[in-house]
Amino acid sequence: MTERDAAPLAWDGARLRILDQTRLPFEERVIELRGAADTADAIRSLSVRGAPLIGVAAAYGLAMEATAAPSAGALEDGWQVLRDSRPTGANLGWAVDRVRDVALAAGPDAMAAAARGEAEAIHAEEDEASARMAEHGAELLAGVRRVLTHCNTGALAAGGRGTALGVILALADRGAVRVLVDETRPLLQGGRLTVWELRRAGVEHELLADGAAAGLISRGEADAVVVGCDRVAANGDVANKVGTYALALAARAAGIPFVVAGPTSSIDAELDSGAGIPIEERDPDEVRRAGGTLLTLEGTPCRNPAFDVTPAELITAFVCERGVAQPPSTSAIAALLNR
């Protein structure tokens, strides 16, 4: 694979290659991963990111570990390293649990092949989930032409064309769409990554500071807000990139739909509500600095939560590959999982 045709994630049956998202949009650099430890490092550093894509990458990381050292002990160690790499997204734990369980059931002689097969199955399922989710979302939002989105939810974050951005691209397939893109603090995934994907897709877009979004929504400049998710509680509460909750409040005040898109692998059915979702706190220097440049006084105390939780009552609909929960609730989420 060359730099020019680099995919967000590529598996050749033995090694995993990822597009280093910390270098985008200015450099398309490919990193080769060989096991659980370097895959966990790539997840922590956000070289690979987006809850569904993290799950796929982690599945391959554990499969490579099982191939290098096909023993229950090595498998458990790799599973723990990967599971601890980022706490908020549900997909990571879901994926590595599946690979571990299948590999252990297969036994030492067949462990490697079983782990690789399960990781490949997870990858295929997430690609298919994105395609189905995009169509469900486009049907739900038929006629919407102006969308505001947050963070990055395209192919750089999930299988196929992505989650929320996959829905937006499916809308664009049906007619011209204009997208307002939050820059998304503190790591600018909207400004760096969503803009890069929308430009490549030829979709009209404008980048804005996160703090401008509520005012633009109140002025009637968006017909809907569409975002992704990292974890969905059983009652429909959603954790997503920090700033999402404010968008839901603004959308409610303006009377426009606030739609969340994500695969069922993002649903944590064991968690009653969003109050129990662990919120990752990242390095304060991500707030203090940009590209090494100090933005405030050295040593200024900072808070840097990477996510916030939007309560289900503010969400118009949750869209996944199995359909739409409109509005999301405990019974509606359970019905999706049982389809």
N, C-alpha and C positions, 0 to 999 in steps of 0.2 A: 504494500500500500504506500503510495507517495503522499507527500504533504498536500498536493493539489487536490487529490481525490479522497482525503481523509474523512472517514465516517466518525460520528460521535463515539461509536463503540464497534469493534470488529473482532470476531473470534475465528481462529483458523483451525480449531480442534485441539490445539496445544497451548497457545499463548493468547492473551487478551491485549489488544491495542486500543488505546483511548485517545481521543483528541483532547489535549490539555486545555481545559476551559479557562484556566487562569491566564493564558496567553491571548485569548480571543478578545477583541476582533482583529487584532493587528498581526497575529502570527498563528498559523495553523501547524502546531507542533504535535507530533504523535509520540506517545509514551507506551512502551511495552511492559506489561505486567506479568509476573511469573508465579505469584502465590498469594497467600492470605495477607502477609505483612505488608507487601508493597501495594496491594489493592486497598488495604485499610488506610495506608498513608495517603493514597490518591483520593480517597473519599474524604478524609479529614481536611486535606488541603484544598478541596473543591476542584481538583483537577478533573474529577468526574462528579457530577452533582445532579440534583433533581431526584426526588424520592423514587420514582419507578426505575430510572436508569441506575441509581445507586443499588437497588435491589438486584438488577441484572448483573451489574459488575461484581457485586459481592458473591452472587451465586457462582460465577466463573472463578472468582478468587478462591473460593472454598473447593471447587472442583479441581483446580490446579494443585492445591495443597494435598488433596486426596490422591492425586496422581503421583506427586513427588514422594509422599510418605503415606502409603495406604495402610494406616493403622487407626484404631479407634482413638488412641491418645492424641495423635497428631491432628486428627480431624476435629476433635473437641477443642484443642488449643486454637486451631485456625478459626473455628466457629466463634469462639469467644472474642478473639481479636477483632474480627469483622463486626460482630454484634455491638461491640463497644465503640466503634469508630464514629458514629453519629447517633444521638439518642432519640430525636423527635420523629423522624419518618418511620412509618409502619412497614414499608415495603422491604427494608433491609432485613429485619428480623424474620419476616415472612419467608423471604427467599432463602436465607441461609439455613433456616429451620428445615425447609423442604429438602434441600440438598443434603444436609446432615442426616436426616431421618432415612432417606432413601439409601444413602451410602452405607449407613450402619446396618440396615436391613439386608443389604446385599452381601455383607461379609468381606473380609480382607481381599480375597482373590478377585472379586468383582466390584470392589468399592470404587475404583477409579472410573471405570466405564459407567457405573450407575450414577456417580456424581456428575460426570460430564453430560450424560443424557438428560439428567434433571435440570441442569443449568440451561441447556439448549432448549428444553421444553418451556422453562420460565421465560426465556427471551422471546420465543415464538408467541407465547400467550400474551405477553405485554405488547408486542407489535400488533397482534390481532385486536387486543382490547382498545388500543388507541384508534384503530380504524373504525370500530363499532361505536365507540364513544363520540368520535367526531361527527358521525352521521346522526346520532341521537341528539347531540347538541345543536347541530345545524337545523334539524327539524324543529326543535324547541324554540330557536331564535330566528326562525324564518322571517325575513323582512327586515331584520336588524342590519343596519349599514354602518353604524358608528359604535365602536366598542372600546372600552378602556380595559387594559389588562395590567397585571402586576408581576414582577419578577420574570423568570423565564420558564416556559412550560412547553417548549417545542421539542424537536428531535434531540436537542441537547439535554433534555431533562427526562425523557421517557422513550418508550419504544415507538416505532413508526413516526408519525408527524407530531406526536406529543399529546398533551392533555388539553388544557385550555387553548393553547395556540393551535392544536389540531382542530378544535372546534372552529376557531376563527378562520383557519385556512379552508375548512370545508364550507364555511359561509362565503368566503371569497371565491370559491369555485362556482358559486351560484350567482354572483354579482359583485360589483365593486364594493369594497369595504375600506373604511378608514379606521386605523387603530391608534389610540392614544396609549403610549407606553410609559409607565412609571419607570424612572431610572432605577429605583429599588435599592435603598440603602441597606447595609453599609457597603456591599460589594458590587453594586451596580450591575446586577444580572440583567436587568431590563435594558439599561443603556449599552452594555457590552454585548449581550447575547441575543436578546429578543430583537433588537434593531438589526443585528447581523443576519438573523434568520429571516426577518421580514423583507429585508433588502434582497436577499437571495431569492425569495419567493415572489418578488415583484408586487408586494402588497403595500399600499399607501400607508404611511405612519408618521407620527410626530412624537418626539421624546419630550417628557416633562419632568420637572422636579416632583418628588413624591408629595411635597406640601402643596402643590398646585392642584392636585387631583380633585379634592373635594369641591373647590371653587368652580372648576370647569364642569363638574357633574351638576352643580347647582345652577349653572348657567345654561343647562340643556345641551351641552356639547357631546354627550354620550347617550346612546339608547340603551346600553346595558353594560354591566361590569362582568367580566368573565375571568376567573382565576383558577389556578390549580390547587392542590392540597398535598400535605405531607402525612397527615393522619386524620382519620374521621372516626369519631367516637360512635358508639352504638346509637346514641340519641340524635346524631346528625351534626353535633358540634365539630368544627373543623380547625385544625392547625395548619397555618400556611405562613409564608414569608412575612416578617414583621411589616406592619402597615396595612395588612389585609382587613383587619377589624375596622379601621377608620373608613376604608372604602365601603364596607357593608353599611355602616351608619350613614354615610353620605348618599348611597344608593337608596336606602330606605327613606331618607328625608326628601329625596328628589322623586320618589315613586317609580324608579326604574328597576328592572330585574338585576339581581345579584346572583350569578350562577357559578357554581363550583364544579369543576370537572376533574375526575381522577378514577383510576381503575379500582376494582374491588380489593386489590392487594393493599390499598391504602386504608381500608376499613379495619379498625381494631374492635372487633365485636366483644372483646372481653372488657373493654373500657366503657363504663356507663355514660360518662360525660367528658367534655373537654377539660374539666378541672383536673383530671388525672394525667393529662398529656405532659410529658417532660419537655421543658422548653430549654433548648440549647443556648447557653451564654458563651459568646465568642470573645476572642482577644480584644480588649479595649482599644488597642492600637488600630484596629480596623475603623474605628470612629475618629481617633485622633489624627490619623495620617491618611494620605491618598498617594499611592505610588512613591512612598518614602517621604513625601512632603508633609511637614507638620501643619495641621489645620487649626490648632488651638494651642494654648500654653502647655509646655511640657509638663507631664505629670497630672494633667487635669483628670479627676475621677470621671469615669465613663460607664454607662450601662450599654451592653451590646447584646440584647436578646435577638436571636436570629428569627424567631417566630412569634406569632401571637395566635390567640384562639378566637374564632368568630362563632357566636352561639347560633344554634340551628334556627332560632326564630327570625334571624336577619337574612337567612339564605332562601332565595326564591326556589331554587332547585339544585339538587346534586345529580350530576350526570356521570354515568359510568358505562362500561361495555354492555351491561345487562339491561339498561334502560334508565329511567329518570325517576327520582324521588322528589315529588313536587307537592308540598314542601318536604324537606327531609324531617324525619321523626323516627322514633324507635321502631315503630311498626313498618314504616316505609323502607328504612334501611334493612331491616330483617327480611322484608319481602324481596328486595334486590338480591340479598345473599342466598335466598332459597330458590331463585329462579334457575 
